[in-house]
């Protein structure tokens, strides 16, 4: 049975007072900070983003992830039924709570069954990417007005729309107007089967809107520790001016993580050893120079004394 290593982080970002994002890692729901875990198949990991412009987005995303974490997932699970149950619970809670009517959230999730078969389940505009064999591609398709109009041929570029229209999603969990329309994308190969590094990235639009797919590929190809890659994606979204909450999760099979991170760790150890050797060599060289300098001064002193005595 294959194990996976998952690392994720989420925060309110630079300009928001509260975090309407949330992440699910190995049954643990997080709305602030970072978390890492090793998970054995079957399991679910996910990102939720409370819908901006609606009430209580942070409650919707938190409840969605908590309900998702309770699912005993297997290849026999009726995922659509489970999502509709979650959707109805969020909708009903929104009716009962003050100032929470029509609270909604996106959901981008990875389901891995007992045989290691992986499925992307997406609602809204949070995203999933897969990086393998040095290339990255987007697995999910945004369920947004902009994507719909682009696919329909009504627009040629997303920039033709106002920012508000680009941010409008056409499917969500919790809406009182319609049930969600999940997008299901089975991954053709099991994660980690290839000899090359195989990484899954899940993120909210506070990251994907500010880190291009090319930038993400460059970061994931860098020779650095796995956690640091995920942190770098998050930091780059910040530096590129993200005005939204930011969440990102990275997943890799544990055997690939071990090989990759151990190789980097060993190289770092060799670099440290080399640095120590060079430092010691410089210390000895300086010591030898000091000793030589002292000897030379003593010789000159004796020579001067001899000359003085002769005179």
C-alpha positions as CSV (number, residue, x, y, z in Angstrom):
1,X,0.0,0.0,0.0
2,X,1.5,3.3,-1.1
3,X,1.9,6.2,1.3
4,X,1.9,9.9,0.4
5,X,3.5,13.0,1.9
6,X,1.3,16.1,1.9
7,X,2.3,19.6,2.9
8,X,0.0,22.7,2.8
9,X,-0.4,26.2,4.1
10,X,-3.2,28.7,4.1
11,X,-3.6,32.3,5.4
12,X,-5.7,35.4,5.0
13,X,-3.1,37.1,2.8
14,X,-1.9,40.7,2.8
15,X,-5.1,42.6,2.5
16,X,-7.9,40.5,4.1
17,X,-9.0,40.5,7.7
18,X,-10.2,36.9,7.8
19,X,-9.4,33.7,5.9
20,X,-12.3,32.3,3.9
21,X,-10.0,29.5,2.5
22,X,-9.4,26.2,4.2
23,X,-7.4,23.1,3.5
24,X,-7.9,19.4,4.3
25,X,-4.9,17.2,4.9
26,X,-5.3,13.6,6.2
27,X,-8.6,14.4,8.1
28,X,-7.1,17.6,9.5
29,X,-8.9,20.8,8.6
30,X,-6.8,24.0,8.7
31,X,-7.9,27.6,8.3
32,X,-4.6,29.3,9.2
33,X,-0.9,28.2,9.1
34,X,0.8,25.1,7.7
35,X,0.5,21.4,8.2
36,X,2.2,18.3,6.9
37,X,1.2,14.6,7.2
38,X,1.8,11.2,5.7
39,X,-1.4,9.6,4.4
40,X,-2.0,6.0,3.3
41,X,-4.5,5.3,0.5
42,X,-7.5,5.6,0.5
43,X,-7.9,9.3,1.5
44,X,-9.1,12.7,0.4
45,X,-7.2,16.0,0.4
46,X,-8.8,19.3,-0.7
47,X,-8.8,23.1,-0.9
48,X,-12.0,25.2,-0.3
49,X,-12.4,28.9,-0.9
50,X,-15.5,30.7,0.5
51,X,-17.2,32.6,-2.2
52,X,-16.5,36.3,-2.1
53,X,-19.5,38.6,-2.1
54,X,-21.6,36.0,-0.3
55,X,-22.2,35.7,3.5
56,X,-20.1,33.6,5.9
57,X,-17.7,32.1,3.2
58,X,-15.4,31.0,6.0
59,X,-18.1,28.9,7.6
60,X,-19.1,27.3,4.3
61,X,-15.5,26.3,3.4
62,X,-14.8,25.0,7.0
63,X,-18.0,23.0,7.1
64,X,-17.4,21.6,3.6
65,X,-13.9,20.3,4.5
66,X,-15.1,19.0,7.9
67,X,-17.9,17.0,6.3
68,X,-15.5,15.8,3.6
69,X,-13.0,14.6,6.2
70,X,-15.7,12.3,7.7
71,X,-16.2,10.3,4.5
72,X,-14.8,6.8,4.7
73,X,-13.7,6.9,1.1
74,X,-13.2,3.8,-1.2
75,X,-13.7,2.9,-4.8
76,X,-17.3,2.1,-3.9
77,X,-18.2,5.5,-2.5
78,X,-20.8,7.5,-4.4
79,X,-19.0,10.8,-4.5
80,X,-21.8,12.8,-6.1
81,X,-24.2,11.7,-3.4
82,X,-21.7,12.6,-0.7
83,X,-21.1,16.1,-2.2
84,X,-24.9,16.7,-2.5
85,X,-25.3,15.8,1.2
86,X,-22.6,18.3,2.1
87,X,-24.1,20.9,-0.2
88,X,-27.6,20.5,1.5
89,X,-26.1,20.7,5.0
90,X,-24.3,24.0,4.2
91,X,-27.4,25.4,2.5
92,X,-29.6,24.4,5.5
93,X,-27.1,25.9,8.0
94,X,-27.0,29.1,6.0
95,X,-30.8,29.4,6.4
96,X,-30.6,28.9,10.2
97,X,-27.6,31.1,11.0
98,X,-27.9,34.9,11.1
99,X,-26.2,36.7,8.2
100,X,-25.3,33.3,6.6
101,X,-28.0,33.0,3.9
102,X,-26.6,31.6,0.7
103,X,-23.1,31.0,2.1
104,X,-21.0,29.1,-0.6
105,X,-17.6,27.6,-1.2
106,X,-15.5,26.2,-4.0
107,X,-14.1,22.7,-3.7
108,X,-11.0,21.3,-5.5
109,X,-10.2,17.9,-4.2
110,X,-8.1,14.8,-4.8
111,X,-9.6,11.4,-4.1
112,X,-7.2,8.4,-4.0
113,X,-8.8,5.0,-3.5
114,X,-7.5,1.8,-2.0
115,X,-5.9,0.8,-5.3
116,X,-4.1,4.1,-5.7
117,X,-6.4,5.4,-8.5
118,X,-6.7,9.1,-8.3
119,X,-9.6,11.4,-9.1
120,X,-9.9,15.2,-9.3
121,X,-13.2,16.5,-8.2
122,X,-13.7,20.2,-8.8
123,X,-16.5,22.7,-8.1
124,X,-15.7,26.4,-8.8
125,X,-12.4,28.0,-9.6
126,X,-9.9,26.6,-7.2
127,X,-7.4,24.5,-9.1
128,X,-5.4,21.2,-9.4
129,X,-2.1,20.9,-11.3
130,X,0.1,17.8,-11.9
131,X,3.8,18.1,-12.3
132,X,5.5,15.1,-13.8
133,X,8.5,14.4,-16.0
134,X,9.5,18.1,-15.7
135,X,6.2,19.4,-17.2
136,X,3.2,20.8,-15.4
137,X,-0.4,20.9,-16.6
138,X,-3.7,22.0,-15.2
139,X,-6.0,19.1,-14.3
140,X,-9.2,20.9,-13.3
141,X,-11.1,23.4,-15.4
142,X,-12.4,26.6,-13.8
143,X,-16.2,26.6,-13.4
144,X,-16.2,30.3,-13.9
145,X,-18.1,32.7,-16.1
146,X,-14.9,33.7,-17.8
147,X,-14.0,30.1,-18.7
148,X,-17.6,29.4,-19.9
149,X,-17.6,32.5,-22.2
150,X,-14.2,31.6,-23.5
151,X,-15.1,28.0,-24.2
152,X,-18.3,29.2,-25.8
153,X,-16.4,31.5,-28.2
154,X,-18.1,34.6,-26.8
155,X,-14.7,36.1,-25.8
156,X,-11.2,35.6,-27.1
157,X,-9.4,36.8,-24.0
158,X,-10.3,36.8,-20.3
159,X,-9.1,40.5,-20.2
160,X,-12.2,41.4,-22.2
161,X,-14.2,41.0,-19.0
162,X,-14.3,43.2,-15.9
163,X,-12.4,41.8,-12.8
164,X,-15.8,41.2,-11.1
165,X,-17.0,39.1,-14.1
166,X,-13.8,37.2,-14.3
167,X,-14.2,36.3,-10.6
168,X,-17.8,35.1,-11.0
169,X,-18.2,31.3,-10.6
170,X,-21.1,29.3,-12.1
171,X,-21.0,26.3,-9.7
172,X,-20.4,26.1,-5.9
173,X,-21.2,24.1,-2.8
174,X,-24.0,25.6,-0.7
175,X,-25.8,27.8,-3.2
176,X,-29.5,28.2,-2.6
177,X,-30.1,28.7,-6.3
178,X,-28.7,25.4,-7.7
179,X,-27.0,22.2,-6.9
180,X,-23.2,22.0,-7.6
181,X,-22.1,20.4,-10.9
182,X,-18.9,18.6,-10.0
183,X,-16.2,18.1,-12.6
184,X,-14.6,14.6,-12.4
185,X,-11.2,14.1,-14.0
186,X,-9.6,10.6,-13.4
187,X,-5.8,10.7,-13.4
188,X,-4.6,8.4,-16.2
189,X,-1.6,7.1,-14.2
190,X,-1.3,6.5,-10.5
191,X,0.7,9.2,-8.6
192,X,4.3,8.0,-8.2
193,X,4.2,5.2,-10.7
194,X,6.6,7.0,-13.0
195,X,10.3,7.1,-12.3
196,X,10.2,10.9,-12.6
197,X,9.1,13.2,-9.7
198,X,5.3,13.3,-9.7
199,X,3.7,16.2,-7.7
200,X,0.0,17.2,-7.3
201,X,-0.7,20.9,-6.5
202,X,-4.0,22.1,-5.2
203,X,-4.6,25.9,-4.7
204,X,-7.2,28.6,-4.3
205,X,-7.4,31.5,-6.8
206,X,-5.5,33.7,-4.4
207,X,-2.5,31.7,-5.6
208,X,-3.4,30.6,-9.2
209,X,-4.4,34.1,-10.2
210,X,-0.9,35.4,-9.2
211,X,1.5,32.6,-10.0
212,X,1.6,31.5,-13.7
213,X,1.8,27.9,-14.7
214,X,5.3,28.6,-16.0
215,X,6.4,30.1,-12.7
216,X,4.9,27.1,-10.9
217,X,6.8,24.7,-13.2
218,X,10.1,26.5,-12.6
219,X,9.7,26.3,-8.8
220,X,8.7,22.6,-8.8
221,X,11.8,21.8,-11.0
222,X,14.2,23.5,-8.5
223,X,16.7,21.4,-6.6
224,X,15.3,22.2,-3.1
225,X,13.3,20.5,-0.4
226,X,9.6,19.6,-1.1
227,X,8.2,21.8,1.7
228,X,10.3,24.7,0.5
229,X,8.8,24.4,-3.1
230,X,5.3,24.8,-1.7
231,X,6.3,27.7,0.5
232,X,8.0,29.4,-2.5
233,X,4.7,29.1,-4.6
234,X,2.9,30.8,-1.7
235,X,5.5,33.5,-1.3
236,X,5.6,34.2,-5.0
237,X,1.8,34.8,-5.0
238,X,2.4,37.3,-2.2
239,X,5.2,39.1,-4.0
240,X,3.2,39.2,-7.2
241,X,0.5,41.2,-5.4
242,X,-2.2,38.7,-4.4
243,X,-5.1,40.6,-2.8
244,X,-6.9,37.4,-1.8
245,X,-6.7,34.6,0.8
246,X,-4.0,32.2,-0.2
247,X,-3.9,28.4,0.1
248,X,-1.7,25.7,-1.5
249,X,-1.2,22.0,-1.0
250,X,1.5,19.8,-2.4
251,X,1.4,16.0,-2.6
252,X,4.0,13.5,-3.5
253,X,4.4,9.7,-3.1
254,X,6.5,9.0,0.0
255,X,9.0,6.9,-1.8
256,X,9.7,9.7,-4.3
257,X,9.9,12.2,-1.5
258,X,12.4,10.1,0.3
259,X,14.6,9.6,-2.7
260,X,14.3,13.3,-3.8
261,X,14.7,14.9,-0.4
262,X,17.4,12.5,0.8
263,X,19.4,13.2,-2.3
264,X,19.2,16.9,-1.7
265,X,19.9,16.4,2.0
266,X,23.0,14.4,1.2
267,X,24.2,17.0,-1.3
268,X,23.6,19.7,1.4
269,X,25.7,17.6,3.8
270,X,28.5,17.2,1.3
271,X,28.4,21.0,0.7
272,X,28.6,21.6,4.5
273,X,31.5,19.1,4.8
274,X,33.3,20.9,1.9
275,X,32.7,24.3,3.5
276,X,34.2,23.0,6.8
277,X,37.2,21.5,4.9
278,X,37.8,24.8,3.1
279,X,37.3,26.8,6.4
280,X,39.9,24.5,8.1
281,X,42.3,24.9,5.2
282,X,42.0,28.7,5.4
283,X,42.5,28.6,9.1
284,X,45.6,26.5,8.7
285,X,46.9,28.6,5.9
286,X,46.4,31.7,8.1
287,X,48.0,30.0,11.0
288,X,51.0,29.0,8.8
289,X,51.3,32.6,7.6
290,X,51.2,33.9,11.1
291,X,53.9,31.4,12.1
292,X,55.9,32.3,9.1
293,X,55.5,36.0,9.8
294,X,56.6,35.5,13.4
295,X,59.6,33.5,12.3
296,X,60.6,36.2,9.8
297,X,60.2,38.9,12.3
298,X,62.4,37.0,14.8
299,X,65.0,36.4,12.1
300,X,65.1,40.0,11.2
301,X,65.3,41.0,14.9
302,X,68.3,38.7,15.4
303,X,69.9,39.9,12.3
304,X,69.5,43.5,13.3
305,X,70.8,42.7,16.8
306,X,73.9,41.0,15.3
307,X,74.6,44.0,13.1
308,X,74.2,46.3,16.0
309,X,76.6,44.3,18.1
310,X,79.2,44.2,15.3
311,X,79.0,47.9,15.0
